């Protein structure tokens, strides 16, 4: 089960005695845990009867005693071991025994980053409980999730084009996207849907439009113009990492469409499959023509190299790292 399903309209469903919440997305792990607590508390979020243990210091006896103790003033007892990777490593055999014969009166939640599905413990949890995947979702899944989130949390419609614009502006991080949906819901008020214009007004469309302008200029050979846009963005206080993230969202689609064209897809079909908006198809064709197949194919490596340089692998300052990327995109093709 993915966290999106657990967080959806049907919620956690039937309460199970043991859960493994795993993956690298902290927001999804937190929200999945909340969904389990709501289900265990019969629809509420009452923390009475809920105990939390830090994984590095948690004692096995204390955790299992909490799960096995009869509940008082709450429907069930819930023991949550957070950052439980070291806890699982230290007590795997004992946890296997518990998962094979779990408590009928309590719920054990193990929140971990790593959860190999081929272990005996994982198989026992799958048999008697639920494993919840909290890995970062594919970008193609996010628009649908945002529409469901707006509907279930706020009773608001959120069309796919508006959701896709939000992803373009914010990036594919569920926690940041959910926070922006909450802000948009407050902005539009009750009974109204969230339109694309609302997203543009409230989520800094000016920044991303300038980023797109910078990409357009660079990928058409206008290095001075692209560097001028970059200078304005940095002077306005935009963080270099955020600018690179915005660049990467567009350039990865240019790369994906280019790879599909090399596999004999026509431009329109390649762009559709790569997630390019219909109005941008001709622009992507011009970008392919300027960059050339070799550089289009190298875009992911170029973005990774820039990301590592911003994180300290280069002696250049952050401005120079981004300027180098812009100049590389703007130079004439050589193939």
C-alpha positions, 0 to 999 in steps of 0.5 A: 500500500502506498501512503496516498491510499492510506491518506485517501478518502477511505483512510486506513480501513480496518485497523491492523495490529502492526504497521511498517511505514517505510520510505524516504519522504518524511511528510508522507511517513508523518501523514501515514502515521496520523491516518493510522492513529485516526483509525485506531482512535475510531476517527479522532486524533486523540493522543490519549493511549498513543505513545511515541518512542525514539528508535535509537533509545527505545527499549523493546520491553517498554514498547511491547508492554505499551502495545499489550497493556489493556487500553484505558479511556481510549479504544486501543493503545498505539505504540509508535517507534519513530526513526526505527531502523536501529530498533528493528536491527537490534530486535529483529528476532523479537519483533518477528515473534511479536508480528507472528502473534500480535497483540489483540488490544494494541497497535505497533507502528514502526516508522523506518526508512529502509524496509526490504520486502524479502525479510522474514519480518517484512513478510510477517508484517504483510501477513498480519498487518500492513506495510505502507510505502512512503517513497517520493511518488512519480510526478505523474501521480501528484496532480491526481493526489493534489485534486483528491487532497483539495476535495477531501480536506477542503471540499474544493475542486482542483482541476488537473491543469491547476495542479500541474502548474502548482507542481511546476512552481513548487516542485514534486515534494508532497509536503510543500505541495500540501502546504500550498494547497492549504494556503490556496484553500484559504485564499479561494474560500468555501464553495469555490474551486482552485483555478489555475489563475489562483495558483498563478497569483498565490504561488510565485508564478513570476519567479517560475515565468522568469525561470522559463524565460531563462530556459527559453533564452538559453536554449535558443542561443541567447546567452546574454539574455539568459544570464541577465534573467539569472542575475535578476533572480539571484538579486531578488533573493532566489536560492540557487538550489531552488532555481536549479530545481525549477530548471530541472523540472523543465529540462528533464521533460526536454530530455525525456521528449528527446529520448522518445524522439530518438526512439522514433516517436514524433514530436507531438507524441513524444512531448505528450508522453513526457508531460509537456503542455500542448502549447509548449510542443513547438518550443520543445522542438526548437530547443531540440534543434538548438541543443542537438541530440547529444546535448539533449541526451546529456541533460540529466548528467549536466543537471546532476553535475550542477547540483553536486557543484552547488553542494560543494564539489566545485570550487566555483561560487554558486552564481558561477556554477549556474552561469556555467550551466546557462552558457553550456545550454546557450552555446551552439550545437556541435553535432 
